[in-house]
Amino acid sequence: MDSRLFEDEVKPEKPIPVFLQNPDGSFAEGVPPGYKEKSPPLTPRGSGGAQWYDDSVAEEFEYLYYRHEKLFLSLLLAEFTAELTFNVLYVYYAEYSLREVSLVYHHLSQKTLWMLFWVMFGLECAFCAVYYTLGFVAIAKHRPSYYRYFANSALVGFLGQVLLAYMNKFNLLVFFLRLMAYIYAKFLRNLLQSMMLLPTSGQVDQEAQ
């Protein structure tokens, strides 16, 4: 039997680092004992491996993030204005809406329909309070975890619009705005996580030395 074949079978795997995500959305690298980072390849900008990064990279990321954050805030304010307007109109024309619903659900009394109306309207208001609070907190705190919470609430929100169709409250504009807010929150969360992986100026100086 070839001894080299046996050595290849029992040869241990090389240790590799692992990346862990903290509860706040940031990342940490776990390095096994005896592991050494490979030297990065040389770049045309210089002979040092750490010269690929400078302050302009961080400034570009920050500019990109804050620009999209302003667009996200504008989207959130537009959605809040539209949803507030439609909720006021929905309450104002509640009797007309319930009359249409009663034509579909003949077995339900008017009292039951009114009770379902106010229960669903109360749940909608409670959801909106949580939804917009998470959105504005995410903008203020600049944490990936808050954007994740908001994205999850937006996912629940635009799926909940389908259930509200049974009470004649489905709104295509609100559905579209919540879907856009969900996509934008996922984008900003990924952008923040990428910014957290960038080395600091102190780390770059140490690598250069």
Phi, psi and chi 1 to 4 in degrees:
 res  aa     phi    psi   chi1   chi2   chi3   chi4
   1 MET       -  136.2 -176.4  176.1 -178.8      -
   2 ASP   -72.1  122.4 -166.9   -8.5      -      -
   3 SER   -69.6  -28.0   60.2      -      -      -
   4 ARG   -67.5  -35.2  -69.9  177.3  -61.0  176.5
   5 LEU   -64.2  -40.5  179.6   60.3      -      -
   6 PHE   -66.5  -36.9  179.4   75.0      -      -
   7 GLU   -67.3  -36.2  -69.6  177.0   -3.5      -
   8 ASP   -67.5  -32.4  -67.4  -22.2      -      -
   9 GLU   -72.1  -36.6  -68.7  178.9   -6.6      -
  10 VAL   -96.4    4.1  -60.6      -      -      -
  11 LYS   -67.3  123.6 -175.3  177.5  179.9 -179.7
  12 PRO   -69.7  151.4   26.1  -34.2      -      -
  13 GLU   -72.9  150.6  -63.2 -178.4   -3.9      -
  14 LYS   -71.1  139.7  -65.5 -178.4  179.0  179.7
  15 PRO   -68.0  138.7   24.5  -33.4      -      -
  16 ILE  -128.3  149.1   58.1  174.4      -      -
  17 PRO   -74.2  159.3   28.0  -34.2      -      -
  18 VAL  -125.7  150.5  -65.1      -      -      -
  19 PHE  -110.4  129.4  -69.8   92.0      -      -
  20 LEU  -115.3  140.8  -54.9  175.2      -      -
  21 GLN   -98.5  123.7 -175.1  174.5   10.2      -
  22 ASN   -75.6  162.7  -62.1  -41.9      -      -
  23 PRO   -58.8  -27.8  -26.0   34.6      -      -
  24 ASP   -83.6    1.9   62.1   -9.7      -      -
  25 GLY    98.1  -10.8      -      -      -      -
  26 SER   -79.2  167.1   60.3      -      -      -
  27 PHE  -115.2  149.1  -73.5   92.2      -      -
  28 ALA  -133.8  143.6      -      -      -      -
  29 GLU  -101.7  128.4 -179.2 -177.9    8.6      -
  30 GLY  -103.6  122.8      -      -      -      -
  31 VAL  -110.1  126.1  179.8      -      -      -
  32 PRO   -72.5  160.6   25.8  -33.3      -      -
  33 PRO   -61.1  135.8  -21.5   32.6      -      -
  34 GLY    83.6    2.6      -      -      -      -
  35 TYR   -85.3  138.3  176.1   80.2      -      -
  36 LYS  -127.0  132.5  -66.8 -176.9  178.5  179.9
  37 GLU   -67.2  138.4  -67.5  -78.0   -5.1      -
  38 LYS   -72.7  143.8  -65.3 -178.5  179.5  179.7
  39 SER   -69.6  130.3  -60.2      -      -      -
  40 PRO   -66.5  152.4   24.0  -32.5      -      -
  41 PRO   -67.0  155.8   24.9  -33.9      -      -
  42 LEU   -68.3  147.3  -60.3  179.9      -      -
  43 THR  -114.1  158.3   62.6      -      -      -
  44 PRO   -62.3  -18.4  -21.3   31.9      -      -
  45 ARG   -79.7  -13.4  -61.3 -178.1   60.7 -177.2
  46 GLY   176.3  174.2      -      -      -      -
  47 SER   -90.3  -10.6   58.7      -      -      -
  48 GLY   -91.5  144.1      -      -      -      -
  49 GLY   -69.5  -24.0      -      -      -      -
  50 ALA   -89.1   -0.3      -      -      -      -
  51 GLN   -83.9    4.1  -66.0 -176.3    6.4      -
  52 TRP   -72.0  -18.9   66.5  -87.6      -      -
  53 TYR  -115.2  136.2  174.8   83.8      -      -
  54 ASP  -143.2  179.9   54.1   20.8      -      -
  55 ASP   -64.7  -24.0  -67.7  -23.0      -      -
  56 SER   -67.0  -28.9   62.4      -      -      -
  57 VAL   -65.8  -47.2  176.3      -      -      -
  58 ALA   -63.9  -40.4      -      -      -      -
  59 GLU   -64.0  -37.2  -67.9  175.8   -2.1      -
  60 GLU   -67.0  -41.7 -175.7  175.6   -5.6      -
  61 PHE   -63.2  -43.5  -93.2   90.4      -      -
  62 GLU   -64.8  -41.6  -71.0 -179.0    3.1      -
  63 TYR   -61.5  -43.5  171.6   76.7      -      -
  64 LEU   -64.3  -42.0 -178.5   64.8      -      -
  65 TYR   -66.2  -49.2  169.3   75.4      -      -
  66 TYR   -67.4  -30.3  -74.6  114.7      -      -
  67 ARG   -67.6  -45.9 -177.6  176.6 -178.6 -178.6
  68 HIS   -71.2  -27.3  -77.1  -74.2      -      -
  69 GLU   -65.6  -39.0 -172.9 -176.2   55.5      -
  70 LYS   -65.0  -39.3  -69.0  179.5 -179.6  178.5
  71 LEU   -65.8  -38.0  -66.6  175.6      -      -
  72 PHE   -65.3  -39.7  176.8   70.7      -      -
  73 LEU   -64.1  -40.7  177.1   59.8      -      -
  74 SER   -63.7  -40.2  -59.1      -      -      -
  75 LEU   -63.4  -41.0  173.9   64.2      -      -
  76 LEU   -66.9  -40.9 -153.0   59.9      -      -
  77 LEU   -67.5  -39.8  -68.2  174.6      -      -
  78 ALA   -64.2  -40.9      -      -      -      -
  79 GLU   -65.5  -40.2 -177.0 -177.5   -0.3      -
  80 PHE   -63.3  -42.9  175.9   78.4      -      -
  81 THR   -64.3  -44.9  -56.8      -      -      -
  82 ALA   -65.4  -43.0      -      -      -      -
  83 GLU   -69.0  -38.1 -163.5  155.7    2.4      -
  84 LEU   -63.6  -41.9  179.6   62.3      -      -
  85 THR   -63.4  -45.7  -56.9      -      -      -
  86 PHE   -68.0  -34.4  -76.6  122.1      -      -
  87 ASN   -67.0  -39.1  -78.5  -27.1      -      -
  88 VAL   -63.8  -43.6  171.2      -      -      -
  89 LEU   -66.9  -34.3  -67.2  175.5      -      -
  90 TYR   -65.5  -41.4 -177.4   64.5      -      -
  91 VAL   -69.1  -38.5  173.0      -      -      -
  92 TYR   -64.5  -39.3 -176.3   78.4      -      -
  93 TYR  -103.3   31.6  -66.6  102.9      -      -
  94 ALA   -62.6  -41.4      -      -      -      -
  95 GLU   -63.0  -41.0 -173.0  175.0   -7.4      -
  96 TYR   -65.7  -40.4  174.2   77.0      -      -
  97 SER   -64.4  -42.9  -61.4      -      -      -
  98 LEU   -67.6  -30.6  -71.8  178.8      -      -
  99 ARG   -65.0  -39.1 -168.6 -178.7  -55.8  119.4
 100 GLU   -69.2  -38.6  -71.2 -172.8  -18.8      -
 101 VAL   -66.1  -37.5  172.9      -      -      -
 102 SER   -65.2  -24.1   64.0      -      -      -
 103 LEU   -70.8  -23.6  -63.3  176.9      -      -
 104 VAL   -91.3  -44.4  179.0      -      -      -
 105 TYR  -103.4   84.2  -56.9  100.0      -      -
 106 HIS   -69.9  -28.9  -56.5  -77.6      -      -
 107 HIS   -78.2   -7.8   58.8  -76.3      -      -
 108 LEU   -96.7  136.5  -64.2  178.4      -      -
 109 SER   -78.7  166.6   63.0      -      -      -
 110 GLN   -64.2  -36.5  -73.9  -68.5  -36.4      -
 111 LYS   -63.3  -42.1 -177.7  179.3  179.7 -179.9
 112 THR   -66.3  -40.3  -56.8      -      -      -
 113 LEU   -64.5  -41.2  -71.4  175.3      -      -
 114 TRP   -65.1  -38.1  -84.6  107.2      -      -
 115 MET   -65.3  -44.0 -177.2  179.9   65.6      -
 116 LEU   -63.3  -36.9  -69.4  174.8      -      -
 117 PHE   -60.2  -51.4  170.1   83.1      -      -
 118 TRP   -71.1  -31.2  -71.3  115.0      -      -
 119 VAL   -65.9  -47.4  168.0      -      -      -
 120 MET   -68.0  -35.4  -63.7 -171.7   68.9      -
 121 PHE   -67.7  -38.9 -177.0   74.4      -      -
 122 GLY   -65.1  -41.7      -      -      -      -
 123 LEU   -64.0  -38.1  -68.3  175.2      -      -
 124 GLU   -64.2  -42.0  174.3   74.7    5.1      -
 125 CYS   -66.1  -40.5  -69.2      -      -      -
 126 ALA   -64.4  -40.3      -      -      -      -
 127 PHE   -63.8  -43.5  167.5   78.6      -      -
 128 CYS   -61.6  -37.7  -71.9      -      -      -
 129 ALA   -62.5  -43.9      -      -      -      -
 130 VAL   -69.2  -42.4  175.1      -      -      -
 131 TYR   -60.9  -50.7  174.4   79.9      -      -
 132 TYR   -75.5  -29.5  -71.5  106.7      -      -
 133 THR   -63.2  -45.5  -60.5      -      -      -
 134 LEU   -63.4  -37.7  -71.3  174.9      -      -
 135 GLY   -65.8  -46.4      -      -      -      -
 136 PHE   -72.0  -32.3  -68.5  124.4      -      -
 137 VAL   -67.6  -38.9  168.4      -      -      -
 138 ALA   -62.1  -39.4      -      -      -      -
 139 ILE   -68.0  -37.1  -65.5  174.0      -      -
 140 ALA   -76.8  -35.7      -      -      -      -
 141 LYS   -90.9  -24.5  -63.8  -65.3 -175.3 -179.6
 142 HIS    57.6   46.6  -46.9  -66.9      -      -
 143 ARG  -117.6  134.8  -66.9  -65.6 -175.1  101.9
 144 PRO   -60.0  -32.8  -22.9   32.9      -      -
 145 SER   -64.1  -38.3   57.1      -      -      -
 146 TYR   -67.9  -36.6  -71.9  108.6      -      -
 147 TYR   -67.3  -32.9  -80.5  106.9      -      -
 148 ARG   -66.5  -42.9 -176.0  176.6   71.6 -110.6
 149 TYR   -61.4  -42.6  -60.4  149.3      -      -
 150 PHE   -65.9  -41.6  174.9   79.6      -      -
 151 ALA   -61.8  -39.2      -      -      -      -
 152 ASN   -65.1  -40.5  -67.7  -23.4      -      -
 153 SER   -67.8  -36.7   66.0      -      -      -
 154 ALA   -64.7  -37.4      -      -      -      -
 155 LEU   -62.6  -43.8  179.6   63.1      -      -
 156 VAL   -64.0  -36.7  173.5      -      -      -
 157 GLY   -65.2  -49.3      -      -      -      -
 158 PHE   -78.6  -19.3   69.6   75.9      -      -
 159 LEU   -75.1  -33.4  -69.1  178.6      -      -
 160 GLY   -67.2  -24.7      -      -      -      -
 161 GLN   -61.9  -30.1  -80.6  -70.0  -49.7      -
 162 VAL   -66.9  -39.9  179.2      -      -      -
 163 LEU   -67.6  -33.3  -61.6  177.4      -      -
 164 LEU   -69.4  -13.0  -69.0  175.7      -      -
 165 ALA   -64.0  -25.5      -      -      -      -
 166 TYR   -68.9  -21.2  -68.5   98.0      -      -
 167 MET  -106.8   22.4  -72.1  -59.4  -66.7      -
 168 ASN    60.6   36.9 -161.3   25.9      -      -
 169 LYS  -121.5   12.1 -162.6 -178.4 -179.1  -61.1
 170 PHE   -68.3  131.3  178.5   79.8      -      -
 171 ASN  -128.5  117.3 -169.2  -70.7      -      -
 172 LEU   -66.4  -36.7 -175.1   60.3      -      -
 173 LEU   -66.0  -45.8  177.9   59.5      -      -
 174 VAL   -64.0  -39.7  173.5      -      -      -
 175 PHE   -59.7  -45.6  179.0   85.9      -      -
 176 PHE   -66.4  -42.4  175.0   74.7      -      -
 177 LEU   -65.5  -39.1  -70.6  175.0      -      -
 178 ARG   -67.4  -36.6  -73.4 -177.6 -179.2  176.0
 179 LEU   -64.8  -41.7  179.2   61.1      -      -
 180 MET   -65.4  -39.1  -70.1  -63.8  -63.2      -
 181 ALA   -65.0  -37.1      -      -      -      -
 182 TYR   -62.7  -46.5  169.2   78.4      -      -
 183 ILE   -65.5  -41.5  -63.2  173.6      -      -
 184 TYR   -67.3  -39.1 -133.7  137.1      -      -
 185 ALA   -65.0  -39.2      -      -      -      -
 186 LYS   -63.9  -39.6  -62.9  -77.6  -73.8 -174.7
 187 PHE   -65.1  -46.9  168.1   74.5      -      -
 188 LEU   -65.8  -35.5  -71.3  174.3      -      -
 189 ARG   -63.3  -45.9  173.9  176.9  175.7  -98.0
 190 ASN   -65.2  -35.7  -67.0  -26.6      -      -
 191 LEU   -66.9  -41.1 -174.6   59.3      -      -
 192 LEU   -64.1  -41.0  -89.4  176.9      -      -
 193 GLN   -64.1  -36.5  -71.1  179.1  -22.7      -
 194 SER   -66.2  -38.6  -59.9      -      -      -
 195 MET   -65.3  -35.0  -67.8  172.4   61.1      -
 196 MET   -70.0  -22.8  -70.7 -179.4  175.2      -
 197 LEU   -82.9  -10.5  -67.5  176.8      -      -
 198 LEU   -69.9  140.7  -68.1  175.3      -      -
 199 PRO   -70.5  151.1   26.5  -33.6      -      -
 200 THR   -81.7  169.6   61.3      -      -      -
 201 SER   -63.0  -35.4  -60.4      -      -      -
 202 GLY   -66.6  -38.8      -      -      -      -
 203 GLN   -67.5  -37.1  -68.4  175.6  -21.0      -
 204 VAL   -65.9  -39.7  172.8      -      -      -
 205 ASP   -64.4  -40.0  -66.8  -21.1      -      -
 206 GLN   -65.9  -39.3  -69.3  178.7   -0.2      -
 207 GLU   -67.3  -35.3  -68.0  178.1    2.1      -
 208 ALA   -68.3  -29.0      -      -      -      -
 209 GLN   -78.4      -  -66.2  174.7   -0.5      -
